[in-house]
Amino acid sequence: MSHDLNLPGSPSTPAIQSDWQSGRLAMQGDSYPENSYELFSQVIDWVEAFLERESRSLTLVLELVYLNTSSVKAMMDIFDLLEDTYQGGREVAVEWRYDPRNERIAELAEEFKEDCSYPFAILPLEVGS
């Protein structure tokens, strides 16, 4: 099952794209879906499948703006998967890009990063004035 996710974003759900060939998973936007399990179970299934079948590195590229509590929980599950994989000797990384005007999301990203021993970059986006 190497099909990729390509979920368009909505006002309450992030756009999600995966690229099996290059080992990348990207998410952008707000995340406060009605049913976060439904949304994120697809993402977690994809990550688990990739980590199981491939030996290449996996990079998550995030531009999440707002996350509700259940989305935070789902992201923690994903980051835990990456941590287990990294502890097992695989390369994984997270790049979290954020709008520097949004300090709350930068703080949230920092909180996530504290629990991760793998490369976790928190990068301000270029903001056009």
Residue, then its C-alpha position, 0 to 999 in steps of 0.5 A: m500500500s504505497h498510495d499517497l494521501n492528498l487531502p485538501g484542506s478545509p477551514s477546520t482541517p489541514a491540507i495533507q500531502s504525502d510523498w512515499q517516494s521522497g519520504r515526506l509528509a506535509m500538513q498545512g492549515d488549521s486543525y480542529p476537525e469534528n472527528s480528528y480520529e477519522l482524519f488522523s487515522q489516515v495519516i497515522d496509517w500512512v506513517e506506520a506503513f511507510l516506517e514498516r515497509e521502507s528503510r529510508s528516512l521520513t520527514l514531516v513538514l508542518e505548517l499548522v496554524y491552530l490545533n485543538t486538543s484532539s489534534v494535539k493528541a493525534m500529533m503526539d501519537i505521530f511524534d511518538l511513532l517517529e521517536d520509536t523509529y528513531q530510537g530503532g536507528r532510523e532517520v526521521a525529522v520534523e520541520w515545523r514552519y510557522d508564522p512569526r506573528n503567531e507565538r502560540i504555535a511556536e510555543l506549541a511546537e517547542e513543547f512537542k520538540e521537548d519530548c523528541s530526541y530526533p531532529f526537530a526544526i522550528l522555522p519562522l516563515e518569511v512573512g510578506s509585509 
